[in-house]
Amino acid sequence: MSTGKYLKNLFSLEGRCAIVTGGARGNGRAISEALLRAGSKVIICDILKTDLLTTADYFKKNKLKVIEYVCDLSDTEEIMRFMKFVNKVTKKVDILVNNAGVSFSSELKDYTDEKWDRTYRVNLLAPFILTREVSKLMIKQKSGVIINITGLNSEQAFPDNPAYVACKGGLKQLTKSLAMDLGQYNIRVNSIGPGYFKTNMTKKSWGDLVERARRTNRMILNRWGESEDLAGAVIFLSSDSSSYITGQDIYVDGGWLAKGL
């Protein structure tokens, strides 16, 4: 292959198939669109049927190859039904993006077992189960890419959200464990950690002008992230341009973690 042709195709995802969890809204929708526009077919699953159908309809109107599926990732049986569906509609999966997440905030003394359990099931157990099942297909192919969406909480503690912090930290370490176990099959596993992005999960702090300013001042780039800011990192880790990168954590945070004084 000539250098020119190699560089031209370096970020192409033509002919590939991706799964994106929580792919109908916010960051997940932007991730799905980035993969689609890079040439991949995308299977998006989400718990909200209305948002899922609206997003899928938008993609299809733009002639992007999308398949939608409603799934509650806190339910292991639903995950396994989703995987049966995946096996029916495609012969291969090249990319898995474990993006779906939930967050329940309250003081520790009031933090219920139910909040802890649902956070764990969606944010950590579901990525493990999906990776285990999807990796069976990838092992047969002798190739694949898995991207886990973590966050600032995989490095730093934020108040009144113990399950979210614990599970994002766990997902970061799970990424490294999976990279070790799957590397022998040419399957790469990395994580992307978004900083403060304008999404439904952060709309409360975005709507509070004082809190918005506090968080903005914490970032070197002095602005909140837009969901589209994740596109470059996702395409990079999904494509051949990162073929020698695995077990790594990339933070798309406007400089939040790097900022000192």
N, C-alpha and C positions, 0 to 999 in steps of 0.2 A: 504493500500500500504506500502511495506517495505521501510525503509530508503534508502537502496541500490538502489532499482528500482526508487524511487523518484529522487535521485541524478542523476542517469543515464539519466533520461528523462527531467531533469530540463531545459535544453536549447533546447529541441527538438521542431520542428515545424511540425512534421509529421501530414499529413491530413489537414493542414490549407491552406488557400488561401489568398494571399496578392496582393495588388495593389501598384505599385511604379510609380510615375509620374517622367518624365525625366529620365526614367530607362535605356536608351540606351547608355549613355555616362558617363565618369568620375565617380563621386561619386555615381550617380544613378545606373550605371552599377554594381559597386562594392556592393552596397546595395542589388540589385536584386540577384546577385550571392550568397551573404551571406545567404539570405532567402531561395534560392533554395537549397543550399547545406545543410541547416538545415532541409530540408524536406518539405518545403512549395511549393505549386504551386504559380506561380507569373504571374500576368497580368501587363505588362509594357506598358506604353503609352509615346510617345515622338512625337515631332513635325517633326523631321527629319526622313523621311521614310528609306533612305539608311542606316543610322546608326542603326535604329530600326531593320531592317531586318537582317543586319549583326550580331548584338548582339543576336537576337533571334535564328538565325541559329547556332551560336556558342553554345548557351545553349542547343539547341535540339540535336546537335551532341554529347554533353556530357550527354545525356539522362536526362536532367533537364526539369521539367514540366513548360514550359513558353508559354504564349499567348501574342501576340503583337497587338498594336492598335495605329494608327496615330491620334494625336489629338493636336490641337492648343488650349492651355488652356487659352488664352486671349479671346476666343470666348465662351460665356456662352452656346450658342446653341450646339456647338461641345461637350462641357462637358456633356450636357444632352444626346446627342447621344451616347457618350462613356458609360454613365451609363446604357442606354438601352442595349448596347452590353454586359456590365458586367452582367446584369440580365439574359441575354440569355445564357451565357457560364458558369455561376456558380450559385449555389443555396445559397451560403454564401460567405461572405468576413470577414476574421478574422483580417486582418492587412491592414491598409492604411498608406503608407508613402508619405507624401506631400513633395517631394524633388525638383520638377522642380522650376527653378528660372531664372530670367534674370537680367542683370545689364547694365545700360547705364550711363557712366561717362562724365560729362562736368561741366564747371563752372556754378554757380547758375544763373548768368545773361543770360546764353545761354541755360539753361535747359528748354526744351520744354514741353508743355502740353502732347504731344504724348508720350514722354519718361516716364513722370509721370504716365500716364494712363496705358500704357502697363505693366510697373513694378507693379503697383497696381493690375492689373487684373491677372497676372500670379503668383505673389509672395504672395498675400494676399486674393484676392477675390476667386481665384480658390480653394485654400485649404479650404475656408469656404464652398463653394458650394459642393465640393466633400465630405467633412465631413458630411454636412447636408444630402446628398443623401445616402452615405454609412452607416451612422448611423441608417437609417431606417431598413437596413438589420440586423445590429448588435443588435438593440433593440429587434428584433424578436428572435434573438439567445440568448439574455441576456448575451452577451460577445463580446469583441472586443478590439483591440489596434489601436490607432492612433498615429503616430509619425510625427511631423512637423520639417522640417529641417530649422533651423534659421541660426545663425552665430555670429561672433564677433560683427557684426553691430547691433544685438539686445541689446547689452550692451554699445557699444562705437560708437562714431561718427568717420567716416572716411571722408576725404574731397571730394567734388565735386560729390556727389552721394546721393542727399537728398531723392529721392523716395525709393532707396534700403534700406537706413538706417531706414526710417520711416516704411516701410513695414515689415522689419525683426523685428523691435521692436513691431509692431502691431501683428505679428504672434506669438511672444513670449507670449503676453498677451491674444491673442485668445486661445492659448493652455490652459491657466489657466481657461478661461471662459468655454471652451468646457469640460474640466475635471470636472468642477463643475456641468454642466448641464447633463452630460452623466454618471457620477459616479453611479447614482441610478440604471443604467441598467448593471452594471458591465463592463462598457467600460472605459478603461484607456487612457488618453491622455497626452503625454509628448513631449518634444522637444529635439533635438540634435543640438548643435551648432558647426559646424566644424570651425577650425581655418584656417590658411593659408595652403591650399592643392594645389598640382600640378594638375590643371585642365585647361580646355580651358578658363575659366573665369579669371584665374590668370597668363596666359602664358606671358602677357606683362611684369609684374613685375618679373616673374621668368627669363625671357630672359634678363633683365637688371641686370648685375652683382652687381652693387651698391645697387639697390633696393632689390635684392635677399638677399644680406648680411645684410642689415638693418633689414629686416623682420626675417631672421634667428636668428639674435642676440636678437630679441625681445622675443624669445621662450626659456623657461627653458630647454627643451630637445634639443634645438639647431639644429633642422631640420624641414623641411617642412613636412606636412602630406602627406601620400600616401592614395589613395582612400580606400585601403583595411583596413586602420586604423579605419574606421567607422564600420567595420563588427561586432566587439564585442559589441559595444553599441547598435547597431540595434537588434542583436539577444537577448541581455539581455532584452531590453524593449519590444520586441515582444513575448517573451516566458514567461512561468510560473515562471521563476526565479525572475521576478519583479512584481509579482502578487499584491503586496501591495504598489506599487509606481504609483502615478498619479499626474499630475499638476506640474511636475518637469522639470528643464532645465539641461541637461548634456552637458558640453562643451568638445569637443575632439579637443584640441587646442595646445597640446604640452606645456601647461603652460603659454600661452600668457596672459590670463586675470589675472593670479595669480602673475605674475612677477612684482616686484617693482624695486629696484635698481639693 
